[in-house]
Amino acid sequence: MPVMPVETLEALALKPGGVYLDATLGGGGHAREILDRLGPTGQLLGMDQDADALQRAEEWAAPYGGRFRPVRANFENLDAALEGAGVERLDGALFDLGVSSHQLDVPERGFSFRAGGPLDMRMDDRATLTAAEILHHWPEEDIADVLWKYGEERHSRRIARAIVRERDAIRNTADLADVVRRAMPPARGRERIHPATRTFQALRIAVNREMDVLSEGLNAAVERLAPGGRIVVIAYHSLEDRIVKDLFRERSTACICPPKLPICRCGHVATLRIITRKPVTPSEAEVAANPRARSARLRAAERLTEA
């Protein structure tokens, strides 16, 4: 099920007949909500780097005909993908970041610690880096840095030490989860999440270079927005949310000169107006129905000027 569907549609302020981009198609939950409200002349490009997501879209998108166009691309190739699709201007763009429910639920993808899947975690099977490469070949210090930076794991060094020590025994995701669990100190009180959650998150982000390509994708989408077009981003990780927040703030500021400079010399022009001064979060009822939504943070902005 899509996260915060009502809030997302409200933030997008859909225009019937408009051209929109779902940059993280996934299972198509948000895409279908958008298409149902765009009218007979509206168009949606559904972008994903995961071939499986696009293949599944062939079935659910059939009733929409030519109003839906699938595009396989990574955030860093977003501008080229839009160019290839013949799209000059967008009336709105949606980024629902992170891993999709389908990817988590298919053990063969290696995203979940609840089954013994392969040590893969690639969203794009054309990529070369896998979780196995990191776990079996990277130095202990580099693994610890990944766990700390992308998983905000307090016990990163302890876990990295255990991973390197037991490398030969880590054959699948269940083995990895067990090594992490045994490496963790005894829990104080009742833990809300599985002890391997942050480790798996960090490895997934590193494998897919998620933080590296996010800014590129967001900036490319903003440049394609028509005046009045909206960009909506749902983040699940504090680092992702910070990237979105900082980018929106910079692009909505008229001057980015150092504070002590008496006269503006940057020539910077604000291109966005922030719609959400504070991030929108899911309701308690939604989190109860869909626990995976608990960390979601939605931010939205509107294009001010022509590119």
KOLMARTOR-832212 format. One record per residue (C-alpha): residue number from 1; residue in three letters; x, y, z. Coordinates in steps of 0.02 Angstrom, whole numbers, plus 32768, in hexadecimal, padded with zeros to 4 digits. Each point is the difference from the previous one (the first is absolute). Layout:
REM residues N
<rec NUM; 'ALA'; <X; Y; Z>>
...
This chain:
REM residues 307
<rec 1; 'MET'; <8000; 8000; 8000>>
<rec 2; 'PRO'; <8041; 80AF; 7FD9>>
<rec 3; 'VAL'; <803C; 806B; 8092>>
<rec 4; 'MET'; <7F9A; 809C; 8029>>
<rec 5; 'PRO'; <7F9A; 7FF9; 7F5E>>
<rec 6; 'VAL'; <7F88; 808C; 8033>>
<rec 7; 'GLU'; <808C; 8072; 803A>>
<rec 8; 'THR'; <8066; 7FDA; 7F64>>
<rec 9; 'LEU'; <7F74; 802B; 7F87>>
<rec 10; 'GLU'; <7FD8; 809E; 8060>>
<rec 11; 'ALA'; <80B6; 8037; 7FF9>>
<rec 12; 'LEU'; <800D; 7FDB; 7F45>>
<rec 13; 'ALA'; <7F65; 806D; 7FDD>>
<rec 14; 'LEU'; <7FDD; 7F9B; 7F62>>
<rec 15; 'LYS'; <7FC8; 805B; 7F64>>
<rec 16; 'PRO'; <7F8C; 7F99; 7F8F>>
<rec 17; 'GLY'; <8058; 7FE5; 7F5B>>
<rec 18; 'GLY'; <80AB; 8023; 804B>>
<rec 19; 'VAL'; <80A3; 7FA1; 7FE8>>
<rec 20; 'TYR'; <8047; 7FB0; 809D>>
<rec 21; 'LEU'; <8094; 7F95; 8035>>
<rec 22; 'ASP'; <8000; 7F76; 8081>>
<rec 23; 'ALA'; <80BC; 7FEE; 8013>>
<rec 24; 'THR'; <7FF3; 7F68; 8073>>
<rec 25; 'LEU'; <7F78; 7F95; 7FB1>>
<rec 26; 'GLY'; <8012; 7F67; 8070>>
<rec 27; 'GLY'; <7F5B; 7FA3; 800D>>
<rec 28; 'GLY'; <7FA2; 808E; 7FAC>>
<rec 29; 'GLY'; <7F95; 8030; 8096>>
<rec 30; 'HIS'; <801A; 80BB; 7FEF>>
<rec 31; 'ALA'; <8003; 7FF4; 7F42>>
<rec 32; 'ARG'; <7F50; 7FB9; 7FF8>>
<rec 33; 'GLU'; <7FBF; 8083; 8077>>
<rec 34; 'ILE'; <8049; 8088; 7F8F>>
<rec 35; 'LEU'; <7FC2; 7FB4; 7F5D>>
<rec 36; 'ASP'; <7F4F; 7FED; 8044>>
<rec 37; 'ARG'; <7FFA; 80BC; 801C>>
<rec 38; 'LEU'; <8059; 8043; 7F67>>
<rec 39; 'GLY'; <7F70; 7FEC; 7F87>>
<rec 40; 'PRO'; <8002; 7FB7; 7F50>>
<rec 41; 'THR'; <8089; 8074; 7FBF>>
<rec 42; 'GLY'; <8076; 7FFA; 8095>>
<rec 43; 'GLN'; <80A4; 7FA1; 7FF5>>
<rec 44; 'LEU'; <8071; 7FAD; 807F>>
<rec 45; 'LEU'; <80B1; 7FC4; 7FE9>>
<rec 46; 'GLY'; <8027; 7F72; 8077>>
<rec 47; 'MET'; <80BC; 7FF6; 801E>>
<rec 48; 'ASP'; <805E; 7F77; 805B>>
<rec 49; 'GLN'; <80AB; 7FB1; 7FF3>>
<rec 50; 'ASP'; <7FB4; 7F58; 8033>>
<rec 51; 'ALA'; <7FD0; 7F9B; 7F65>>
<rec 52; 'ASP'; <7F89; 7F96; 806A>>
<rec 53; 'ALA'; <7F99; 809B; 8030>>
<rec 54; 'LEU'; <7FED; 8031; 7F49>>
<rec 55; 'GLN'; <7FD2; 7F4F; 7FCD>>
<rec 56; 'ARG'; <7F76; 7FF8; 8083>>
<rec 57; 'ALA'; <7FC2; 80AA; 7FC6>>
<rec 58; 'GLU'; <7FD5; 7FB4; 7F56>>
<rec 59; 'GLU'; <7F6D; 7FA8; 8052>>
<rec 60; 'TRP'; <7FB7; 8085; 8074>>
<rec 61; 'ALA'; <801F; 808F; 7F85>>
<rec 62; 'ALA'; <7FA9; 7FAD; 7F6C>>
<rec 63; 'PRO'; <7F58; 8058; 801E>>
<rec 64; 'TYR'; <8055; 80AB; 7FF7>>
<rec 65; 'GLY'; <8043; 7FE3; 7F50>>
<rec 66; 'GLY'; <8076; 8084; 7FBE>>
<rec 67; 'ARG'; <7FE0; 8072; 8095>>
<rec 68; 'PHE'; <8085; 7F9D; 8060>>
<rec 69; 'ARG'; <80B1; 7FF0; 7FC0>>
<rec 70; 'PRO'; <8082; 7F95; 8059>>
<rec 71; 'VAL'; <80B5; 803A; 8005>>
<rec 72; 'ARG'; <8094; 7F9D; 8044>>
<rec 73; 'ALA'; <8081; 8076; 8048>>
<rec 74; 'ASN'; <8062; 802E; 809C>>
<rec 75; 'PHE'; <7FF2; 80AD; 8050>>
<rec 76; 'GLU'; <80A7; 8032; 7FB8>>
<rec 77; 'ASN'; <7FBA; 7FE2; 7F51>>
<rec 78; 'LEU'; <7F58; 8054; 8020>>
<rec 79; 'ASP'; <801D; 8094; 7F8C>>
<rec 80; 'ALA'; <8039; 7F91; 7F71>>
<rec 81; 'ALA'; <7F6B; 7F8D; 801E>>
<rec 82; 'LEU'; <7F85; 8091; 7FF3>>
<rec 83; 'GLU'; <805A; 803F; 7F65>>
<rec 84; 'GLY'; <7FF2; 7F53; 7FB2>>
<rec 85; 'ALA'; <7F46; 7FFB; 8029>>
<rec 86; 'GLY'; <7FE7; 80A7; 7FAA>>
<rec 87; 'VAL'; <7FCA; 8058; 80A0>>
<rec 88; 'GLU'; <8034; 80B6; 800B>>
<rec 89; 'ARG'; <7F95; 8039; 8093>>
<rec 90; 'LEU'; <7FB0; 7FAB; 8095>>
<rec 91; 'ASP'; <7F69; 803A; 8062>>
<rec 92; 'GLY'; <803B; 7F9A; 8095>>
<rec 93; 'ALA'; <807C; 7F7E; 803B>>
<rec 94; 'LEU'; <7FF7; 7F81; 808D>>
<rec 95; 'PHE'; <8092; 7FA9; 8057>>
<rec 96; 'ASP'; <7FCF; 7F77; 807C>>
<rec 97; 'LEU'; <80AE; 7FCF; 803A>>
<rec 98; 'GLY'; <8044; 7F60; 804B>>
<rec 99; 'VAL'; <7FD7; 7F4B; 7FDC>>
<rec 100; 'SER'; <7F55; 7FC7; 7FC4>>
<rec 101; 'SER'; <7F92; 7F84; 805C>>
<rec 102; 'HIS'; <800F; 7F87; 7F6E>>
<rec 103; 'GLN'; <80BE; 8003; 8009>>
<rec 104; 'LEU'; <7FF9; 7FDD; 80BA>>
<rec 105; 'ASP'; <7F84; 7F73; 7FEA>>
<rec 106; 'VAL'; <8063; 7FA1; 7F7C>>
<rec 107; 'PRO'; <808D; 7F9F; 8058>>
<rec 108; 'GLU'; <805F; 7FEA; 7F5D>>
<rec 109; 'ARG'; <8027; 80BB; 7FFC>>
<rec 110; 'GLY'; <8061; 7FF6; 80A3>>
<rec 111; 'PHE'; <7FB4; 809B; 8052>>
<rec 112; 'SER'; <7FB0; 7FA7; 8093>>
<rec 113; 'PHE'; <804C; 7FA9; 8096>>
<rec 114; 'ARG'; <7F64; 7F97; 801D>>
<rec 115; 'ALA'; <8030; 7F7C; 7F7F>>
<rec 116; 'GLY'; <80A2; 7FB5; 7FC1>>
<rec 117; 'GLY'; <8010; 8061; 7F5E>>
<rec 118; 'PRO'; <809F; 8025; 7F9D>>
<rec 119; 'LEU'; <8074; 808C; 8036>>
<rec 120; 'ASP'; <7FCB; 806F; 7F70>>
<rec 121; 'MET'; <7F99; 809D; 802B>>
<rec 122; 'ARG'; <8010; 804C; 7F52>>
<rec 123; 'MET'; <7F69; 8062; 7FC4>>
<rec 124; 'ASP'; <8049; 7FFD; 7F50>>
<rec 125; 'ASP'; <8041; 7F54; 7FCE>>
<rec 126; 'ARG'; <8073; 8053; 7F81>>
<rec 127; 'ALA'; <8069; 8048; 808F>>
<rec 128; 'THR'; <809F; 7FA6; 8032>>
<rec 129; 'LEU'; <800D; 8024; 80BB>>
<rec 130; 'THR'; <7FA2; 7F88; 8072>>
<rec 131; 'ALA'; <7FF1; 7FEA; 80BB>>
<rec 132; 'ALA'; <806C; 7F64; 7FF1>>
<rec 133; 'GLU'; <8090; 8067; 7FB9>>
<rec 134; 'ILE'; <7FF9; 8077; 8093>>
<rec 135; 'LEU'; <7FEE; 7F79; 8084>>
<rec 136; 'HIS'; <8083; 7F89; 7FBB>>
<rec 137; 'HIS'; <8085; 8078; 7FBE>>
<rec 138; 'TRP'; <7FF6; 80AE; 804C>>
<rec 139; 'PRO'; <8073; 802D; 8091>>
<rec 140; 'GLU'; <7FB4; 8000; 80AE>>
<rec 141; 'GLU'; <8013; 80BD; 8011>>
<rec 142; 'ASP'; <7FA1; 8020; 7F5E>>
<rec 143; 'ILE'; <7F72; 7F8C; 8033>>
<rec 144; 'ALA'; <7FF4; 8058; 80A8>>
<rec 145; 'ASP'; <7FF9; 80A9; 7FA9>>
<rec 146; 'VAL'; <7F70; 7FC6; 7F91>>
<rec 147; 'LEU'; <7F9E; 7FBF; 8095>>
<rec 148; 'TRP'; <801A; 80A1; 8061>>
<rec 149; 'LYS'; <7FE3; 807A; 7F71>>
<rec 150; 'TYR'; <7F6C; 7FAE; 7FAA>>
<rec 151; 'GLY'; <7FB5; 7F9A; 808D>>
<rec 152; 'GLU'; <8026; 8074; 8092>>
<rec 153; 'GLU'; <8031; 7F60; 8059>>
<rec 154; 'ARG'; <804E; 8026; 80AA>>
<rec 155; 'HIS'; <8055; 7F56; 8005>>
<rec 156; 'SER'; <8048; 800E; 7F50>>
<rec 157; 'ARG'; <80B2; 7FD2; 802F>>
<rec 158; 'ARG'; <7FCA; 7F6E; 8069>>
<rec 159; 'ILE'; <7F94; 7FBC; 7F72>>
<rec 160; 'ALA'; <8086; 801F; 7F7B>>
<rec 161; 'ARG'; <807E; 7FA1; 806A>>
<rec 162; 'ALA'; <7F88; 7F6C; 800C>>
<rec 163; 'ILE'; <7FDC; 8003; 7F46>>
<rec 164; 'VAL'; <80B8; 7FFB; 7FD1>>
<rec 165; 'ARG'; <8022; 7F78; 8081>>
<rec 166; 'GLU'; <7F73; 7F91; 7FBF>>
<rec 167; 'ARG'; <8007; 802B; 7F47>>
<rec 168; 'ASP'; <8010; 7F4D; 7FC4>>
<rec 169; 'ALA'; <7F62; 7FCF; 805E>>
<rec 170; 'ILE'; <7F94; 808D; 7FB9>>
<rec 171; 'ARG'; <7FB1; 7FAC; 7F6A>>
<rec 172; 'ASN'; <7F54; 8051; 7FFC>>
<rec 173; 'THR'; <7F98; 8089; 8053>>
<rec 174; 'ALA'; <7FC9; 7F8E; 808E>>
<rec 175; 'ASP'; <80B7; 7FDE; 802B>>
<rec 176; 'LEU'; <8025; 80BA; 7FFE>>
<rec 177; 'ALA'; <7F6C; 8028; 8070>>
<rec 178; 'ASP'; <803B; 7F7B; 807B>>
<rec 179; 'VAL'; <80B2; 8045; 8004>>
<rec 180; 'VAL'; <7FBD; 80B0; 8020>>
<rec 181; 'ARG'; <7F89; 7FC3; 8088>>
<rec 182; 'ARG'; <808B; 7FA6; 805D>>
<rec 183; 'ALA'; <8075; 8095; 7FEF>>
<rec 184; 'MET'; <7F86; 8077; 8053>>
<rec 185; 'PRO'; <8007; 801F; 80BC>>
<rec 186; 'PRO'; <7F69; 7FC4; 8066>>
<rec 187; 'ALA'; <7F69; 806E; 7FDF>>
<rec 188; 'ARG'; <7FC1; 8072; 8088>>
<rec 189; 'GLY'; <7F45; 7FF1; 8008>>
<rec 190; 'ARG'; <7F9A; 7FCE; 7F68>>
<rec 191; 'GLU'; <804C; 8028; 7F56>>
<rec 192; 'ARG'; <7F86; 8049; 7F81>>
<rec 193; 'ILE'; <8062; 7FC0; 7F6A>>
<rec 194; 'HIS'; <8066; 7F66; 7FD4>>
<rec 195; 'PRO'; <80B8; 8014; 8031>>
<rec 196; 'ALA'; <8036; 7FEB; 7F4A>>
<rec 197; 'THR'; <7F8B; 8086; 7FBA>>
<rec 198; 'ARG'; <807F; 808D; 7FFC>>
<rec 199; 'THR'; <8089; 7F91; 7FB9>>
<rec 200; 'PHE'; <7F92; 7FC6; 7F70>>
<rec 201; 'GLN'; <7FC8; 80B3; 7FDE>>
<rec 202; 'ALA'; <80B4; 803E; 7FFC>>
<rec 203; 'LEU'; <803A; 7F77; 7F8A>>
<rec 204; 'ARG'; <7F6D; 801E; 7F8A>>
<rec 205; 'ILE'; <8025; 80BB; 7FF8>>
<rec 206; 'ALA'; <80B9; 7FE0; 7FDF>>
<rec 207; 'VAL'; <7FDF; 7F7C; 7F7A>>
<rec 208; 'ASN'; <7F89; 8072; 7FA2>>
<rec 209; 'ARG'; <805E; 80A4; 801F>>
<rec 210; 'GLU'; <7F5B; 8049; 8037>>
<rec 211; 'MET'; <8045; 809B; 8055>>
<rec 212; 'ASP'; <807B; 8023; 7F73>>
<rec 213; 'VAL'; <7F7C; 800B; 7F78>>
<rec 214; 'LEU'; <7F6F; 804E; 8060>>
<rec 215; 'SER'; <8034; 80B6; 7FEA>>
<rec 216; 'GLU'; <801D; 7FE5; 7F46>>
<rec 217; 'GLY'; <7F52; 7FBA; 7FE8>>
<rec 218; 'LEU'; <7FAA; 8086; 8066>>
<rec 219; 'ASN'; <805A; 808F; 7FA8>>
<rec 220; 'ALA'; <7FDA; 7FB5; 7F55>>
<rec 221; 'ALA'; <7F47; 7FF2; 802C>>
<rec 222; 'VAL'; <7FFA; 80B4; 8040>>
<rec 223; 'GLU'; <804E; 803E; 7F5E>>
<rec 224; 'ARG'; <7F78; 7FA8; 7F9D>>
<rec 225; 'LEU'; <7F70; 8046; 8066>>
<rec 226; 'ALA'; <7F90; 807F; 7FAE>>
<rec 227; 'PRO'; <7FD9; 809D; 8067>>
<rec 228; 'GLY'; <7F81; 7FCB; 8082>>
<rec 229; 'GLY'; <8035; 7F4A; 7FF3>>
<rec 230; 'ARG'; <8019; 7FA1; 80A2>>
<rec 231; 'ILE'; <8089; 7F8A; 803C>>
<rec 232; 'VAL'; <7FD2; 7F8B; 808E>>
<rec 233; 'VAL'; <807E; 7F93; 805C>>
<rec 234; 'ILE'; <7FDE; 7F78; 8081>>
<rec 235; 'ALA'; <809E; 7FD1; 8060>>
<rec 236; 'TYR'; <8019; 7F76; 8080>>
<rec 237; 'HIS'; <80B1; 8023; 8039>>
<rec 238; 'SER'; <8042; 809A; 805A>>
<rec 239; 'LEU'; <808D; 8017; 7F81>>
<rec 240; 'GLU'; <7F86; 7FFB; 7F6E>>
<rec 241; 'ASP'; <7F8D; 807A; 8057>>
<rec 242; 'ARG'; <8091; 8075; 8023>>
<rec 243; 'ILE'; <8034; 7FFF; 7F48>>
<rec 244; 'VAL'; <7F4E; 802B; 7FCD>>
<rec 245; 'LYS'; <7FEE; 8086; 8086>>
<rec 246; 'ASP'; <80A6; 8053; 7FD3>>
<rec 247; 'LEU'; <7FDE; 7FFB; 7F45>>
<rec 248; 'PHE'; <7F53; 804C; 8015>>
<rec 249; 'ARG'; <8046; 8087; 8073>>
<rec 250; 'GLU'; <808E; 802E; 7F8A>>
<rec 251; 'ARG'; <7F90; 8006; 7F67>>
<rec 252; 'SER'; <7F7D; 806A; 805B>>
<rec 253; 'THR'; <8080; 8081; 803C>>
<rec 254; 'ALA'; <8022; 809E; 7F9C>>
<rec 255; 'CYS'; <80B3; 8014; 803E>>
<rec 256; 'ILE'; <807E; 7F79; 8031>>
<rec 257; 'CYS'; <8095; 8073; 8022>>
<rec 258; 'PRO'; <805F; 7FEA; 80A4>>
<rec 259; 'PRO'; <7FA2; 805A; 808E>>
<rec 260; 'LYS'; <808D; 807E; 801F>>
<rec 261; 'LEU'; <8006; 803D; 7F4C>>
<rec 262; 'PRO'; <7FB4; 80B0; 8001>>
<rec 263; 'ILE'; <7FC3; 7FFB; 7F4B>>
<rec 264; 'CYS'; <7FB3; 7F6E; 7FA3>>
<rec 265; 'ARG'; <8076; 7FC5; 7F78>>
<rec 266; 'CYS'; <7FBF; 7F50; 7FDE>>
<rec 267; 'GLY'; <7F78; 802D; 7F83>>
<rec 268; 'HIS'; <7F9D; 7F6D; 8041>>
<rec 269; 'VAL'; <7F47; 7FFD; 7FD1>>
<rec 270; 'ALA'; <7F7F; 7FA3; 8067>>
<rec 271; 'THR'; <7FAD; 7F7A; 7F96>>
<rec 272; 'LEU'; <7F93; 7FAB; 8084>>
<rec 273; 'ARG'; <7F7E; 802E; 8081>>
<rec 274; 'ILE'; <7FF9; 7F87; 8091>>
<rec 275; 'ILE'; <7F50; 7FBD; 801E>>
<rec 276; 'THR'; <8024; 7F9A; 809D>>
<rec 277; 'ARG'; <805B; 8068; 8083>>
<rec 278; 'LYS'; <8006; 7F62; 806B>>
<rec 279; 'PRO'; <8000; 7F4F; 7FBC>>
<rec 280; 'VAL'; <7F58; 7FA9; 7FF6>>
<rec 281; 'THR'; <7FFA; 7F5B; 805D>>
<rec 282; 'PRO'; <7F86; 7F6D; 7FF5>>
<rec 283; 'SER'; <7F6F; 7FF5; 8079>>
<rec 284; 'GLU'; <7FFF; 7F85; 8090>>
<rec 285; 'ALA'; <7F78; 7F9E; 7FA5>>
<rec 286; 'GLU'; <806C; 7FEF; 7F64>>
<rec 287; 'VAL'; <8099; 7FC7; 8063>>
<rec 288; 'ALA'; <7F94; 7F7F; 805A>>
<rec 289; 'ALA'; <7FC2; 7FBE; 7F58>>
<rec 290; 'ASN'; <80A9; 800E; 7FA9>>
<rec 291; 'PRO'; <8094; 7FFF; 807A>>
<rec 292; 'ARG'; <807A; 801E; 7F71>>
<rec 293; 'ALA'; <7FBC; 80B2; 7FF6>>
<rec 294; 'ARG'; <8036; 802D; 80B0>>
<rec 295; 'SER'; <809E; 805F; 7FCF>>
<rec 296; 'ALA'; <7FB8; 8058; 7F66>>
<rec 297; 'ARG'; <8018; 80BC; 7FEE>>
<rec 298; 'LEU'; <7FAD; 805E; 7F70>>
<rec 299; 'ARG'; <8040; 80A7; 7FBE>>
<rec 300; 'ALA'; <7FBD; 8064; 7F6D>>
<rec 301; 'ALA'; <8032; 809A; 7F9E>>
<rec 302; 'GLU'; <7FBE; 8062; 7F6B>>
<rec 303; 'ARG'; <805F; 8042; 7F6A>>
<rec 304; 'LEU'; <8004; 80BE; 7FF5>>
<rec 305; 'THR'; <805D; 802D; 7F61>>
<rec 306; 'GLU'; <801D; 7FBC; 7F52>>
<rec 307; 'ALA'; <809E; 7F99; 7FEC>>
